[in-house]
Structures are given as structure tokens and as C-alpha cells.
């Protein structure tokens, strides 16, 4: 069986620019520039990428680093130089036991604007379901890889 997408033309949707959010896990913007200069140059010159200059690593793995980007909320305290750590917005253990469908989620915001969304990750669980967390009841994105 093969599934074909509805081919209806939507002029509003066709005028939307393509948006790709590429996350190089557990790497700060500064470290990406320093360690991956050719990759960063390729993305900027060939694809017109814009680097989020002050988006930094805040945790040790994917989940605490991904949540601030996709939900706008931290789930672990954040260390700060010369200042006390900043308390997390959400308690990771509590949020793990809740469905997150009622929270603002970046891919859902793009979907509401007419975009098709894709979530591709190198780990089958991804950050939403890591450590047997509930995550979302709805599909995380239109397309999953």
C-alpha cells in the first residue's frame, strides 16, 4: 500500500518559507563554530541557515537541552558563572508523568501556521518519551523518522 498526500493547492501555505531546525545535540553555539567550522559554513552559505548565537547547552543530554527549545521550559537547574544556579521551570520527574499536549510545542505552532512538520532523531524515543515519560498523546510531528 502507498499513501499519497492530498494534492490540493493552498496559496497561503505555498507562500510560507521553508524552515529547518537542525539541532546538533549537546553542543553550544560557540562550540559548534569552533569544532564544526566547515559544517557551519556549508549550512550558512548553501542553505541560508541562521545560527541561534546564544542558544547554549544547559544540560548533560538531549532531554534537558531540548526542552527549552521545543517547550520554552527548563527541566533541570541551570548552572551560571559567578551566580547561583537557576531553578528549573518544570520538575522533570513530575512533567515526565504528565501528558504535554496542553503545552506550547514548537512543531505544533508551525503546524497551526500551515507547515508540514518532521521530527528525525537518532534515538527512537526522542526527548519527549525518554525514560518512559508520557510525552504527547497526539503525533509529535506530521512525519517521524
N, C-alpha and C positions, 0 to 999 in steps of 0.2 A: 504494500500500500504506500502511496506517496501523497503527501498533503501539500496543497498549493495555497499560498496566501491569497486572500481576496484582492483582485487587481483593480479595485475602484480607485479612481483618481481623486485625490483630495488636494486642491490647490493650496490650502492653508498649510497642510503637512509638508507638501513638496517644497515650500519656501523656507523650511527650517534648516539651519546649518547642521552639518554632521558634527556630533560631539562624541569624542572618545575620551574616557577617563582611564588612563593607564597608571596602575599602581605598582611600583617596584617595592615590594614588601620590606618593612623594617629598615628603610633607608631614608635618611633625611634629605632634603633638597640640596643642602651643601655637599653631603657625601656623594650624592648622585652626580653632581657636577665634577667632583674631584675624581671619583672612581670610574665613571662611565662617560667620559667626555665625547667619545665618538657616537655612542648611542644617543646622548642628549642632542648633539649636533644634527644627527640624522632626523630625529623626531621634529626638531625645530625647523630645519631647512626643507625637508621633503614633505612634511605633513602639516607644517604650520603650527606645531604644538606650542602651548604656552605653559611654562613651568610655574607651579604654585610655589613661589620663592620661600614662603615662611611656613609651609606645611611640613612639620617635623615629626619624627618618630617620637611617640610618647610612651611606648611600652616595649616589652620584650618579644612579642609575637604579633601575629596577624590580627587577632580579635581586639586587643586594646588599641592598636594602631588604626584599624579600620572603622571602628565605631564613631570616632569623632568626625570622620569624613562622611560616612553614609547616614548617620543619625544626628550629627552635631552634638553628641554627648560623650563624655569620657566615662570609662568603666573601671579605671584604676587611678590611684593618686598619681599626680604628675610631678616629678622632681623639677625644681627650678634652681638655678645657680644663685647662691647667696641669699636665698629666700626659703621659707618653709614650703614643703610640698603642697600642691593644690589638691583639695579633696575632689574625688570623682563626682560627676553629675549623677550617675546611677551606680548602685551596688551591683557588681557583676553577678553575684550569687542570686540575688533577688530577680534581676532582669532576665536571667537565664531561665527562670521558671515561668515567665510571662510571655504571652503572645505579643508580638511587637507591631501588629497590623495597624494599631491606632496611632503609631508614632510617625512623624515625618521621616520619610526614607527617600534618599536622593533618586533612586531609579523610578520609584513611584511618581515623584514630582515630574520627572522627564516624561513618563508615560502619560500623565494627565495633560501634558502640553502637546501630545500627538506623536512623540518619539517611539520608535521600537527600541526595546532595551535588551541587552545581552549581559549576562554575568558569566565570565570564564575564569576559572581558578585552577590552580594546580593541586588543590586538596578538595576532595569530593564534598566535605561538609561545609566548607566556607566559613566565614566568620559568624554568620547568624546562628548556625547549628552546632558549632564547636563545643565539645564537652557535653554532648547530649542536651543542648539547650533547645527550647521550643522554637524560637525564631519566628517565622511568619506562617500563617495559615494559607495565605494566597501564594501564588508563584512569585519567587524573588524577582524574576525578570521574564520578558516575553520568551527569551531564548536562554537556555542554560547549557554550559559546556564544562 
